[in-house]
């Protein structure tokens, strides 16, 4: 049962605004249940839910109205939700006392994504579906309803044939790179297929009604010489504005403005270069080192742009809209046509493993499309979780995400590049500052000094660590190794093999096992070497290293933001 305090908490914001809100609708309902209330019920169910309060007068400072019959109105509301709305709804309806008068309060939950659109039955799906916009109900467009209906079945717009295109519109070298990568990933499946058979299996080409092979939408986007010849607006624009919005600032409309065409790897490369060129870069001292601090972490930008490419809407009605990357004085926005798809919500988006792929063929192709030593995408459901970690670590704060049926937008807030890393370092990823063996309290510009009172941690003497000046727990063993005492290499090898088996049996991922093996073989390794030797994208290796740091498997050998950063196994 609602208390007066709880009802006041609902009504006070409305009193201040002197109107309904996005999530609350007020009706007097003295002469009966308003017919238009069905539109509001549809709008709340198609959006994020809402609350309906009946028996309150908006024109009398949101106070109870005289002559309101609560019980029959509550029954009529329940019947409306059950008989006049498709699919039928069962809201929580209460009769509460407010200022000695009875009012009806109904909580309308958001409908299940697979049940949307929720519409007024007598008006039909395309005329009776609504969405809440501020204090009113707006009819959903045909495009928006089509997007909702797509949640009930897998869209195939990325597999659609491009009738005007031919195989000659695809880049042979890029096709061969994709085929080579796919054959390496799945040799049993693709090893014995001809190029033509493999291209059809991957969904890059498909036979038309005459049997002629033609590119699909996904095939053109990934490997087309000029996909925009057939889909002019399926590209990415980058614009850098001098102010906080798109309004003219002193006669200057923008600082940089580019429209990028071509296959996805080429477009992605150009977009990242433009962001890099226009972002602010600061120089700070991090312990004894000078380090560049970037306004936006490049790996986070890449993840967001790849997600926009992979998950945008490629239906015919949406192909007139491009992906936009807009840089302002205080933020970076990445917008793409089409909102969230499937059962992924704004609340679950940043959870590891949360994924629902609108364009399955394109997503699969991006897993085997080469890009800078790795692949364009991984499709492991870690994209937004990684973005969140990278932004927090860089001092940008959490990403801001906005989604409608038409548009998805992710916003990165600018990081202050003039600040020392310590002042904006996320403690979850910067455990080096808590190390007991090093005192980092020295003034800026001086070297970290060893603490005279704190004992050093015990470290197993890996031979490769010696060149980095690591003090070993057994100095005599190290001296013997340095002098080349026979048999010592085998002793170290046995230590490494025992630890390798221990780590391999602890349930680590394949990439973690590979990283552990490389660290065991070499002792101390920098990130670029790990990226090169694993063949994984840099963002993936970086994310995996952070996980291993959190688990205590590895440790840094330098302060967290050192440009000379390297890693070693944590052995004590």
Phi, psi and omega in degrees: 000139181282138173266164179297325179296319179293322178292320176299322179297329176284320189274333184300317176298328179289323177298320180293319182276344183057038177192171171293173179234184180300330187240002181226131178239130180249134175222144176285313176055039180284318181272007182130174183287124181297135179298326183292348181296336178298325178295320179294320178299316177300316183296315179296317182294326179280345179260234182247019180092173180183178182236133177250129178240120182248142182099014180242136179263117177293332185272355179238051178055036175055047177252163180298149179261153178278147176081011181281127180259097190293313187295310179295328177293319178298319179294320179294323179294317179297321179293321178300315181293330183273320190253340186247001180239136176240126355289157181300145181244155177231076182287162175275113184246129180233149168255117184241161178258127180222117183053047177066016177235154180271136175228158178250129180236125180237130178258115180263116179279155173297137179289154175301138181307326181284349180261350181281150003280147173267124190223163176286118192302316185291345183256352177082167187297314186275349177246345185245016179259131184231164175221149182277129175230108185053248184254014182227172182248124181249140179289134177291143177282166176302319180300314182295321178294320177300321180293322177294319180294332179298335180295342182273347179209156182288122176296150180231023182297329180287342178266359183295144179284137174262097190300327184280344185268158176231171180299333179294347177278358177261148181277116184302318183292323178290322176300316181294324178295319179295315180296319179297318180295318182291323178292329177287322181289320183226073185296326181294320184282313189259352184297327184256005179273142172290166179303317182296317179294320180295319179298322177290319180296325180280350181081017178282323177229161179208149181281136176275190185296339180264359182091000179282132179284130179226153180293149170270172176302313180297318180299315178296317182297321184278320189230010181286145176295316181211077182303331184289351173297329182253335179226079191304327185259004177274073181215194179230134173251144175238130178224132176249117182261147182284340184242212185259359177206188185272002180288146178307137176239101180063031179087352180264115182281317178204159179271322180215142182209118183223150173235118189255126177245174178111187178290163185304314181301321180292316179298313181301316179299316181294320179296314180297323177295322180292318178297316180298320182293327187260348180282156178281142179231127180248157176247124180228163175264127179242093190065233181274000188252149168264134185223141172283134175246128187262143180299323178225132178294127187297323180294326178292320178297315180300314180301317183293319180292318178298319178298320179297318179296315187288323190253000180295165180275123178253018177293157182306323181289341182258353183289352175277358180245136181262164170284135180244132171244109185244124179252125177247181183295331186239003185196164174236125181246137175236115184242141175221150178294136179096130179275198179298147182244148173073215185267009176282131179243171176299329182285325184266353189301321184273001179282134178303133179092349180286115181203147174206111193265118177289319186246083187293320181294314179298316181300319180293322179294322182294340176289340181237021176261112185298142177202112174051051176085353178227215177240161182299317184218165180244327180059055178243008179072022182249003188303305185283333173296317178294316178304314181300314180297315182296318180293317180298318182293330182270355179090015180272346187081182182288148175292148177257126187241133180228132182219132170235183176292337184265326194218145170240135181222132172241133184240131172256126174279144184295141173268148180279103185286352180272352183273149174296145179305325181303325186286348181221029181268129178289119184299340180294335184245007186233049185288352180298331184289346180261004182297132185286343187268355182228134177257115182258022182275001179298155181295156180306131176103340179267164182279151174298140183247148181288140178280128183279341187261343185260127179292150180283149176291153180284127183234125175295132188283085173291131182303320185292341184284346188298323185290346179265008175074023180283130178282127184268152183291331182240089186298326181293319177298320180294317180299320180294318180297317182297331180274358177077036179298129182301146175087347184286328178300318180296324179297316179294321179300320179296320177300314182296318181295319179298315181292324179299316179296322180296314179292319183295333181269004184265011175083022180285159178288166180301318179296320178297318178300319179295316179297318179298318179298316180296320179292325178292321182289327188246347178085289181233126185222142176269159184303313180305324179292321180293321178298315182295317187278334178272335184076006179272155177300149182303319182298323180292316179297316179299315180297318181294322178297321178296319178298319181290327175296314180298325180282348182081017180282322182233172175216157176279153175258352180227166173307152192307324184255017180294135177292347178257025185301140173214170186229154174215162177292140178272114190252002179207000000 
